[in-house]
């Protein structure tokens, strides 16, 4: 093998993604999203949480949500990963909500990317709602209870602080054992 065919091994970064849906068979939509995440280039899906039935964050006159979390290893930058998540949302049928926090077929949010703290107009890591949203913290606790969320603390402690009111694990959801 000559030098032109040798490539240095790329660095893999841990990243965590929140998944949510409350339209068109939400459990099915979450499973489709997990499958799509597993196919992302330069990414490996290494962990997936239970699915949780949750109350809507915004307007209450909409169906309950199903939420989950995914753990990835990625060679993408945080911005590249965010762009891939937005592309996946469109491919999975996401339409822009007419109402903020309104119903949606799929929602994919970048929660944590390695130990990065990024605050830009279109990219905030850790996700700004993560420390107070139990529907994000409980699924994340399933796969990374000791994860240190930069600037906020460990997932296990954050989840205990907000409590589990309004959450119900879905043991009989597709793909859940």
PyMOL commands that place a pseudoatom at each C-alpha (Angstrom):
pseudoatom trace, name=CA, resn=UNK, resi=1, chain=A, elem=C, hetatm=0, pos=[0.000, 0.000, 0.000]
pseudoatom trace, name=CA, resn=UNK, resi=2, chain=A, elem=C, hetatm=0, pos=[1.404, 3.405, -0.899]
pseudoatom trace, name=CA, resn=UNK, resi=3, chain=A, elem=C, hetatm=0, pos=[0.939, 6.696, 0.928]
pseudoatom trace, name=CA, resn=UNK, resi=4, chain=A, elem=C, hetatm=0, pos=[-1.788, 7.896, -1.430]
pseudoatom trace, name=CA, resn=UNK, resi=5, chain=A, elem=C, hetatm=0, pos=[-4.095, 5.017, -0.457]
pseudoatom trace, name=CA, resn=UNK, resi=6, chain=A, elem=C, hetatm=0, pos=[-3.538, 5.332, 3.290]
pseudoatom trace, name=CA, resn=UNK, resi=7, chain=A, elem=C, hetatm=0, pos=[-6.009, 7.446, 5.240]
pseudoatom trace, name=CA, resn=UNK, resi=8, chain=A, elem=C, hetatm=0, pos=[-5.690, 8.328, 8.877]
pseudoatom trace, name=CA, resn=UNK, resi=9, chain=A, elem=C, hetatm=0, pos=[-8.486, 7.064, 11.051]
pseudoatom trace, name=CA, resn=UNK, resi=10, chain=A, elem=C, hetatm=0, pos=[-11.128, 9.718, 11.571]
pseudoatom trace, name=CA, resn=UNK, resi=11, chain=A, elem=C, hetatm=0, pos=[-12.144, 10.839, 15.024]
pseudoatom trace, name=CA, resn=UNK, resi=12, chain=A, elem=C, hetatm=0, pos=[-15.540, 9.682, 16.279]
pseudoatom trace, name=CA, resn=UNK, resi=13, chain=A, elem=C, hetatm=0, pos=[-17.574, 11.975, 18.539]
pseudoatom trace, name=CA, resn=UNK, resi=14, chain=A, elem=C, hetatm=0, pos=[-20.505, 10.971, 20.752]
pseudoatom trace, name=CA, resn=UNK, resi=15, chain=A, elem=C, hetatm=0, pos=[-23.780, 12.738, 19.990]
pseudoatom trace, name=CA, resn=UNK, resi=16, chain=A, elem=C, hetatm=0, pos=[-27.278, 12.389, 21.373]
pseudoatom trace, name=CA, resn=UNK, resi=17, chain=A, elem=C, hetatm=0, pos=[-30.529, 13.031, 19.524]
pseudoatom trace, name=CA, resn=UNK, resi=18, chain=A, elem=C, hetatm=0, pos=[-34.101, 13.438, 20.790]
pseudoatom trace, name=CA, resn=UNK, resi=19, chain=A, elem=C, hetatm=0, pos=[-36.897, 11.913, 18.710]
pseudoatom trace, name=CA, resn=UNK, resi=20, chain=A, elem=C, hetatm=0, pos=[-40.561, 12.903, 18.952]
pseudoatom trace, name=CA, resn=UNK, resi=21, chain=A, elem=C, hetatm=0, pos=[-43.812, 12.327, 17.056]
pseudoatom trace, name=CA, resn=UNK, resi=22, chain=A, elem=C, hetatm=0, pos=[-47.541, 12.717, 17.628]
pseudoatom trace, name=CA, resn=UNK, resi=23, chain=A, elem=C, hetatm=0, pos=[-48.989, 12.168, 14.148]
pseudoatom trace, name=CA, resn=UNK, resi=24, chain=A, elem=C, hetatm=0, pos=[-49.475, 9.210, 11.796]
pseudoatom trace, name=CA, resn=UNK, resi=25, chain=A, elem=C, hetatm=0, pos=[-48.811, 6.339, 14.216]
pseudoatom trace, name=CA, resn=UNK, resi=26, chain=A, elem=C, hetatm=0, pos=[-46.120, 7.981, 16.355]
pseudoatom trace, name=CA, resn=UNK, resi=27, chain=A, elem=C, hetatm=0, pos=[-44.467, 4.696, 17.424]
pseudoatom trace, name=CA, resn=UNK, resi=28, chain=A, elem=C, hetatm=0, pos=[-44.036, 3.779, 13.775]
pseudoatom trace, name=CA, resn=UNK, resi=29, chain=A, elem=C, hetatm=0, pos=[-42.621, 7.230, 12.988]
pseudoatom trace, name=CA, resn=UNK, resi=30, chain=A, elem=C, hetatm=0, pos=[-40.074, 6.897, 15.798]
pseudoatom trace, name=CA, resn=UNK, resi=31, chain=A, elem=C, hetatm=0, pos=[-39.026, 3.453, 14.542]
pseudoatom trace, name=CA, resn=UNK, resi=32, chain=A, elem=C, hetatm=0, pos=[-38.604, 4.861, 11.019]
pseudoatom trace, name=CA, resn=UNK, resi=33, chain=A, elem=C, hetatm=0, pos=[-36.465, 7.661, 12.453]
pseudoatom trace, name=CA, resn=UNK, resi=34, chain=A, elem=C, hetatm=0, pos=[-34.270, 5.188, 14.383]
pseudoatom trace, name=CA, resn=UNK, resi=35, chain=A, elem=C, hetatm=0, pos=[-33.770, 3.234, 11.148]
pseudoatom trace, name=CA, resn=UNK, resi=36, chain=A, elem=C, hetatm=0, pos=[-32.893, 6.419, 9.251]
pseudoatom trace, name=CA, resn=UNK, resi=37, chain=A, elem=C, hetatm=0, pos=[-30.386, 7.444, 11.935]
pseudoatom trace, name=CA, resn=UNK, resi=38, chain=A, elem=C, hetatm=0, pos=[-28.766, 4.009, 11.654]
pseudoatom trace, name=CA, resn=UNK, resi=39, chain=A, elem=C, hetatm=0, pos=[-28.200, 4.631, 7.930]
pseudoatom trace, name=CA, resn=UNK, resi=40, chain=A, elem=C, hetatm=0, pos=[-26.562, 8.063, 8.236]
pseudoatom trace, name=CA, resn=UNK, resi=41, chain=A, elem=C, hetatm=0, pos=[-23.183, 8.312, 6.566]
pseudoatom trace, name=CA, resn=UNK, resi=42, chain=A, elem=C, hetatm=0, pos=[-20.270, 8.747, 8.963]
pseudoatom trace, name=CA, resn=UNK, resi=43, chain=A, elem=C, hetatm=0, pos=[-22.530, 7.855, 11.896]
pseudoatom trace, name=CA, resn=UNK, resi=44, chain=A, elem=C, hetatm=0, pos=[-23.207, 4.776, 13.982]
pseudoatom trace, name=CA, resn=UNK, resi=45, chain=A, elem=C, hetatm=0, pos=[-26.383, 4.330, 15.999]
pseudoatom trace, name=CA, resn=UNK, resi=46, chain=A, elem=C, hetatm=0, pos=[-25.026, 2.780, 19.201]
pseudoatom trace, name=CA, resn=UNK, resi=47, chain=A, elem=C, hetatm=0, pos=[-27.904, 3.200, 21.672]
pseudoatom trace, name=CA, resn=UNK, resi=48, chain=A, elem=C, hetatm=0, pos=[-31.652, 3.717, 21.671]
pseudoatom trace, name=CA, resn=UNK, resi=49, chain=A, elem=C, hetatm=0, pos=[-33.980, 4.392, 24.546]
pseudoatom trace, name=CA, resn=UNK, resi=50, chain=A, elem=C, hetatm=0, pos=[-37.369, 3.067, 25.400]
pseudoatom trace, name=CA, resn=UNK, resi=51, chain=A, elem=C, hetatm=0, pos=[-40.295, 4.899, 23.857]
pseudoatom trace, name=CA, resn=UNK, resi=52, chain=A, elem=C, hetatm=0, pos=[-42.322, 7.155, 26.159]
pseudoatom trace, name=CA, resn=UNK, resi=53, chain=A, elem=C, hetatm=0, pos=[-45.855, 8.491, 25.807]
pseudoatom trace, name=CA, resn=UNK, resi=54, chain=A, elem=C, hetatm=0, pos=[-45.787, 12.146, 26.880]
pseudoatom trace, name=CA, resn=UNK, resi=55, chain=A, elem=C, hetatm=0, pos=[-48.028, 15.171, 27.156]
pseudoatom trace, name=CA, resn=UNK, resi=56, chain=A, elem=C, hetatm=0, pos=[-47.558, 17.928, 24.546]
pseudoatom trace, name=CA, resn=UNK, resi=57, chain=A, elem=C, hetatm=0, pos=[-45.278, 20.790, 25.583]
pseudoatom trace, name=CA, resn=UNK, resi=58, chain=A, elem=C, hetatm=0, pos=[-47.277, 23.461, 23.779]
pseudoatom trace, name=CA, resn=UNK, resi=59, chain=A, elem=C, hetatm=0, pos=[-50.951, 23.551, 22.871]
pseudoatom trace, name=CA, resn=UNK, resi=60, chain=A, elem=C, hetatm=0, pos=[-52.820, 20.809, 24.731]
pseudoatom trace, name=CA, resn=UNK, resi=61, chain=A, elem=C, hetatm=0, pos=[-55.458, 20.294, 22.013]
pseudoatom trace, name=CA, resn=UNK, resi=62, chain=A, elem=C, hetatm=0, pos=[-53.257, 17.848, 20.110]
pseudoatom trace, name=CA, resn=UNK, resi=63, chain=A, elem=C, hetatm=0, pos=[-52.438, 14.136, 20.427]
pseudoatom trace, name=CA, resn=UNK, resi=64, chain=A, elem=C, hetatm=0, pos=[-49.966, 12.881, 23.019]
pseudoatom trace, name=CA, resn=UNK, resi=65, chain=A, elem=C, hetatm=0, pos=[-46.380, 12.521, 21.844]
pseudoatom trace, name=CA, resn=UNK, resi=66, chain=A, elem=C, hetatm=0, pos=[-44.097, 9.525, 21.691]
pseudoatom trace, name=CA, resn=UNK, resi=67, chain=A, elem=C, hetatm=0, pos=[-40.516, 10.465, 22.589]
pseudoatom trace, name=CA, resn=UNK, resi=68, chain=A, elem=C, hetatm=0, pos=[-37.207, 8.614, 22.558]
pseudoatom trace, name=CA, resn=UNK, resi=69, chain=A, elem=C, hetatm=0, pos=[-33.462, 9.262, 22.454]
pseudoatom trace, name=CA, resn=UNK, resi=70, chain=A, elem=C, hetatm=0, pos=[-30.642, 7.940, 20.286]
pseudoatom trace, name=CA, resn=UNK, resi=71, chain=A, elem=C, hetatm=0, pos=[-26.931, 7.713, 20.994]
pseudoatom trace, name=CA, resn=UNK, resi=72, chain=A, elem=C, hetatm=0, pos=[-24.644, 8.098, 18.005]
pseudoatom trace, name=CA, resn=UNK, resi=73, chain=A, elem=C, hetatm=0, pos=[-20.970, 8.022, 17.259]
pseudoatom trace, name=CA, resn=UNK, resi=74, chain=A, elem=C, hetatm=0, pos=[-20.248, 10.377, 14.394]
pseudoatom trace, name=CA, resn=UNK, resi=75, chain=A, elem=C, hetatm=0, pos=[-17.443, 11.755, 12.281]
pseudoatom trace, name=CA, resn=UNK, resi=76, chain=A, elem=C, hetatm=0, pos=[-19.643, 14.694, 11.284]
pseudoatom trace, name=CA, resn=UNK, resi=77, chain=A, elem=C, hetatm=0, pos=[-19.266, 18.105, 12.880]
pseudoatom trace, name=CA, resn=UNK, resi=78, chain=A, elem=C, hetatm=0, pos=[-22.139, 19.324, 15.046]
pseudoatom trace, name=CA, resn=UNK, resi=79, chain=A, elem=C, hetatm=0, pos=[-23.350, 21.567, 12.213]
pseudoatom trace, name=CA, resn=UNK, resi=80, chain=A, elem=C, hetatm=0, pos=[-23.134, 18.751, 9.647]
pseudoatom trace, name=CA, resn=UNK, resi=81, chain=A, elem=C, hetatm=0, pos=[-25.063, 16.449, 11.983]
pseudoatom trace, name=CA, resn=UNK, resi=82, chain=A, elem=C, hetatm=0, pos=[-27.747, 19.090, 12.532]
pseudoatom trace, name=CA, resn=UNK, resi=83, chain=A, elem=C, hetatm=0, pos=[-28.108, 19.499, 8.751]
pseudoatom trace, name=CA, resn=UNK, resi=84, chain=A, elem=C, hetatm=0, pos=[-28.437, 15.719, 8.379]
pseudoatom trace, name=CA, resn=UNK, resi=85, chain=A, elem=C, hetatm=0, pos=[-31.143, 15.641, 11.080]
pseudoatom trace, name=CA, resn=UNK, resi=86, chain=A, elem=C, hetatm=0, pos=[-33.085, 18.382, 9.281]
pseudoatom trace, name=CA, resn=UNK, resi=87, chain=A, elem=C, hetatm=0, pos=[-32.714, 16.480, 5.996]
pseudoatom trace, name=CA, resn=UNK, resi=88, chain=A, elem=C, hetatm=0, pos=[-33.997, 13.296, 7.665]
pseudoatom trace, name=CA, resn=UNK, resi=89, chain=A, elem=C, hetatm=0, pos=[-37.001, 15.175, 9.088]
pseudoatom trace, name=CA, resn=UNK, resi=90, chain=A, elem=C, hetatm=0, pos=[-37.958, 16.330, 5.588]
pseudoatom trace, name=CA, resn=UNK, resi=91, chain=A, elem=C, hetatm=0, pos=[-37.391, 12.841, 4.137]
pseudoatom trace, name=CA, resn=UNK, resi=92, chain=A, elem=C, hetatm=0, pos=[-39.616, 11.359, 6.864]
pseudoatom trace, name=CA, resn=UNK, resi=93, chain=A, elem=C, hetatm=0, pos=[-42.437, 13.772, 6.029]
pseudoatom trace, name=CA, resn=UNK, resi=94, chain=A, elem=C, hetatm=0, pos=[-42.011, 16.592, 8.502]
pseudoatom trace, name=CA, resn=UNK, resi=95, chain=A, elem=C, hetatm=0, pos=[-43.862, 19.732, 7.588]
pseudoatom trace, name=CA, resn=UNK, resi=96, chain=A, elem=C, hetatm=0, pos=[-43.271, 23.026, 9.321]
pseudoatom trace, name=CA, resn=UNK, resi=97, chain=A, elem=C, hetatm=0, pos=[-45.753, 23.381, 12.176]
pseudoatom trace, name=CA, resn=UNK, resi=98, chain=A, elem=C, hetatm=0, pos=[-48.308, 26.146, 11.789]
pseudoatom trace, name=CA, resn=UNK, resi=99, chain=A, elem=C, hetatm=0, pos=[-48.271, 26.508, 15.591]
pseudoatom trace, name=CA, resn=UNK, resi=100, chain=A, elem=C, hetatm=0, pos=[-45.073, 26.548, 17.683]
pseudoatom trace, name=CA, resn=UNK, resi=101, chain=A, elem=C, hetatm=0, pos=[-44.781, 23.199, 19.505]
pseudoatom trace, name=CA, resn=UNK, resi=102, chain=A, elem=C, hetatm=0, pos=[-47.747, 21.979, 17.497]
pseudoatom trace, name=CA, resn=UNK, resi=103, chain=A, elem=C, hetatm=0, pos=[-48.350, 18.488, 16.129]
pseudoatom trace, name=CA, resn=UNK, resi=104, chain=A, elem=C, hetatm=0, pos=[-45.676, 16.900, 13.974]
pseudoatom trace, name=CA, resn=UNK, resi=105, chain=A, elem=C, hetatm=0, pos=[-44.918, 13.630, 12.252]
pseudoatom trace, name=CA, resn=UNK, resi=106, chain=A, elem=C, hetatm=0, pos=[-41.277, 13.659, 13.366]
pseudoatom trace, name=CA, resn=UNK, resi=107, chain=A, elem=C, hetatm=0, pos=[-38.949, 15.903, 15.315]
pseudoatom trace, name=CA, resn=UNK, resi=108, chain=A, elem=C, hetatm=0, pos=[-35.209, 15.262, 15.605]
pseudoatom trace, name=CA, resn=UNK, resi=109, chain=A, elem=C, hetatm=0, pos=[-33.198, 17.517, 17.910]
pseudoatom trace, name=CA, resn=UNK, resi=110, chain=A, elem=C, hetatm=0, pos=[-29.454, 17.487, 18.481]
pseudoatom trace, name=CA, resn=UNK, resi=111, chain=A, elem=C, hetatm=0, pos=[-29.144, 17.419, 22.276]
pseudoatom trace, name=CA, resn=UNK, resi=112, chain=A, elem=C, hetatm=0, pos=[-25.456, 16.976, 23.050]
pseudoatom trace, name=CA, resn=UNK, resi=113, chain=A, elem=C, hetatm=0, pos=[-22.378, 16.770, 20.837]
pseudoatom trace, name=CA, resn=UNK, resi=114, chain=A, elem=C, hetatm=0, pos=[-19.262, 15.553, 22.658]
pseudoatom trace, name=CA, resn=UNK, resi=115, chain=A, elem=C, hetatm=0, pos=[-18.369, 18.189, 25.264]
pseudoatom trace, name=CA, resn=UNK, resi=116, chain=A, elem=C, hetatm=0, pos=[-19.194, 21.078, 22.925]
pseudoatom trace, name=CA, resn=UNK, resi=117, chain=A, elem=C, hetatm=0, pos=[-20.942, 24.238, 23.995]
pseudoatom trace, name=CA, resn=UNK, resi=118, chain=A, elem=C, hetatm=0, pos=[-22.153, 26.077, 20.901]
pseudoatom trace, name=CA, resn=UNK, resi=119, chain=A, elem=C, hetatm=0, pos=[-24.383, 29.133, 20.851]
pseudoatom trace, name=CA, resn=UNK, resi=120, chain=A, elem=C, hetatm=0, pos=[-25.108, 30.330, 17.341]
pseudoatom trace, name=CA, resn=UNK, resi=121, chain=A, elem=C, hetatm=0, pos=[-28.280, 31.658, 15.753]
pseudoatom trace, name=CA, resn=UNK, resi=122, chain=A, elem=C, hetatm=0, pos=[-29.180, 28.291, 14.219]
pseudoatom trace, name=CA, resn=UNK, resi=123, chain=A, elem=C, hetatm=0, pos=[-27.237, 25.837, 16.402]
pseudoatom trace, name=CA, resn=UNK, resi=124, chain=A, elem=C, hetatm=0, pos=[-27.294, 25.560, 20.182]
pseudoatom trace, name=CA, resn=UNK, resi=125, chain=A, elem=C, hetatm=0, pos=[-25.538, 22.670, 21.903]
pseudoatom trace, name=CA, resn=UNK, resi=126, chain=A, elem=C, hetatm=0, pos=[-26.457, 21.451, 24.432]
pseudoatom trace, name=CA, resn=UNK, resi=127, chain=A, elem=C, hetatm=0, pos=[-30.048, 21.906, 23.312]
pseudoatom trace, name=CA, resn=UNK, resi=128, chain=A, elem=C, hetatm=0, pos=[-31.484, 24.810, 25.294]
pseudoatom trace, name=CA, resn=UNK, resi=129, chain=A, elem=C, hetatm=0, pos=[-34.575, 22.914, 26.497]
pseudoatom trace, name=CA, resn=UNK, resi=130, chain=A, elem=C, hetatm=0, pos=[-32.727, 19.782, 27.610]
pseudoatom trace, name=CA, resn=UNK, resi=131, chain=A, elem=C, hetatm=0, pos=[-32.243, 20.620, 31.341]
pseudoatom trace, name=CA, resn=UNK, resi=132, chain=A, elem=C, hetatm=0, pos=[-35.946, 21.119, 32.070]
pseudoatom trace, name=CA, resn=UNK, resi=133, chain=A, elem=C, hetatm=0, pos=[-37.764, 18.730, 29.711]
pseudoatom trace, name=CA, resn=UNK, resi=134, chain=A, elem=C, hetatm=0, pos=[-38.511, 15.352, 31.254]
pseudoatom trace, name=CA, resn=UNK, resi=135, chain=A, elem=C, hetatm=0, pos=[-39.648, 13.958, 27.893]
pseudoatom trace, name=CA, resn=UNK, resi=136, chain=A, elem=C, hetatm=0, pos=[-36.048, 14.480, 26.718]
pseudoatom trace, name=CA, resn=UNK, resi=137, chain=A, elem=C, hetatm=0, pos=[-34.209, 13.637, 29.939]
pseudoatom trace, name=CA, resn=UNK, resi=138, chain=A, elem=C, hetatm=0, pos=[-35.913, 10.328, 30.755]
pseudoatom trace, name=CA, resn=UNK, resi=139, chain=A, elem=C, hetatm=0, pos=[-35.215, 8.716, 27.364]
pseudoatom trace, name=CA, resn=UNK, resi=140, chain=A, elem=C, hetatm=0, pos=[-31.681, 10.122, 27.496]
pseudoatom trace, name=CA, resn=UNK, resi=141, chain=A, elem=C, hetatm=0, pos=[-31.281, 8.671, 30.994]
pseudoatom trace, name=CA, resn=UNK, resi=142, chain=A, elem=C, hetatm=0, pos=[-32.119, 5.219, 29.555]
pseudoatom trace, name=CA, resn=UNK, resi=143, chain=A, elem=C, hetatm=0, pos=[-29.021, 5.284, 27.354]
pseudoatom trace, name=CA, resn=UNK, resi=144, chain=A, elem=C, hetatm=0, pos=[-26.611, 7.680, 29.105]
pseudoatom trace, name=CA, resn=UNK, resi=145, chain=A, elem=C, hetatm=0, pos=[-27.481, 8.276, 32.776]
pseudoatom trace, name=CA, resn=UNK, resi=146, chain=A, elem=C, hetatm=0, pos=[-23.966, 9.477, 33.641]
pseudoatom trace, name=CA, resn=UNK, resi=147, chain=A, elem=C, hetatm=0, pos=[-23.602, 11.722, 30.588]
pseudoatom trace, name=CA, resn=UNK, resi=148, chain=A, elem=C, hetatm=0, pos=[-22.323, 15.129, 31.650]
pseudoatom trace, name=CA, resn=UNK, resi=149, chain=A, elem=C, hetatm=0, pos=[-24.352, 17.777, 29.843]
pseudoatom trace, name=CA, resn=UNK, resi=150, chain=A, elem=C, hetatm=0, pos=[-21.886, 20.654, 29.476]
pseudoatom trace, name=CA, resn=UNK, resi=151, chain=A, elem=C, hetatm=0, pos=[-22.845, 23.528, 31.738]
pseudoatom trace, name=CA, resn=UNK, resi=152, chain=A, elem=C, hetatm=0, pos=[-25.778, 21.665, 33.372]
pseudoatom trace, name=CA, resn=UNK, resi=153, chain=A, elem=C, hetatm=0, pos=[-24.796, 18.444, 35.134]
pseudoatom trace, name=CA, resn=UNK, resi=154, chain=A, elem=C, hetatm=0, pos=[-25.346, 14.718, 34.731]
pseudoatom trace, name=CA, resn=UNK, resi=155, chain=A, elem=C, hetatm=0, pos=[-28.443, 13.415, 32.957]
pseudoatom trace, name=CA, resn=UNK, resi=156, chain=A, elem=C, hetatm=0, pos=[-29.415, 11.237, 35.935]
pseudoatom trace, name=CA, resn=UNK, resi=157, chain=A, elem=C, hetatm=0, pos=[-29.416, 14.267, 38.260]
pseudoatom trace, name=CA, resn=UNK, resi=158, chain=A, elem=C, hetatm=0, pos=[-31.235, 16.515, 35.790]
pseudoatom trace, name=CA, resn=UNK, resi=159, chain=A, elem=C, hetatm=0, pos=[-33.952, 13.873, 35.301]
pseudoatom trace, name=CA, resn=UNK, resi=160, chain=A, elem=C, hetatm=0, pos=[-34.400, 13.461, 39.058]
pseudoatom trace, name=CA, resn=UNK, resi=161, chain=A, elem=C, hetatm=0, pos=[-34.727, 17.229, 39.440]
pseudoatom trace, name=CA, resn=UNK, resi=162, chain=A, elem=C, hetatm=0, pos=[-37.543, 17.598, 36.860]
pseudoatom trace, name=CA, resn=UNK, resi=163, chain=A, elem=C, hetatm=0, pos=[-39.403, 14.377, 37.767]
pseudoatom trace, name=CA, resn=UNK, resi=164, chain=A, elem=C, hetatm=0, pos=[-41.383, 12.033, 35.564]
pseudoatom trace, name=CA, resn=UNK, resi=165, chain=A, elem=C, hetatm=0, pos=[-44.894, 13.525, 35.715]
pseudoatom trace, name=CA, resn=UNK, resi=166, chain=A, elem=C, hetatm=0, pos=[-46.812, 12.881, 32.503]
pseudoatom trace, name=CA, resn=UNK, resi=167, chain=A, elem=C, hetatm=0, pos=[-44.418, 10.190, 31.189]
pseudoatom trace, name=CA, resn=UNK, resi=168, chain=A, elem=C, hetatm=0, pos=[-45.327, 6.574, 30.539]
pseudoatom trace, name=CA, resn=UNK, resi=169, chain=A, elem=C, hetatm=0, pos=[-42.839, 4.059, 29.074]
pseudoatom trace, name=CA, resn=UNK, resi=170, chain=A, elem=C, hetatm=0, pos=[-44.307, 2.068, 26.190]
pseudoatom trace, name=CA, resn=UNK, resi=171, chain=A, elem=C, hetatm=0, pos=[-43.082, -1.475, 26.753]
pseudoatom trace, name=CA, resn=UNK, resi=172, chain=A, elem=C, hetatm=0, pos=[-45.299, -2.817, 23.963]
pseudoatom trace, name=CA, resn=UNK, resi=173, chain=A, elem=C, hetatm=0, pos=[-44.138, -0.385, 21.253]
pseudoatom trace, name=CA, resn=UNK, resi=174, chain=A, elem=C, hetatm=0, pos=[-42.651, -1.839, 18.063]
pseudoatom trace, name=CA, resn=UNK, resi=175, chain=A, elem=C, hetatm=0, pos=[-39.010, -2.696, 18.533]
pseudoatom trace, name=CA, resn=UNK, resi=176, chain=A, elem=C, hetatm=0, pos=[-39.116, -2.421, 22.311]
pseudoatom trace, name=CA, resn=UNK, resi=177, chain=A, elem=C, hetatm=0, pos=[-38.242, -5.540, 24.265]
for i in range(1, 177): cmd.bond("trace and resi %d" % i, "trace and resi %d" % (i + 1))
show_as sticks, trace
zoom trace
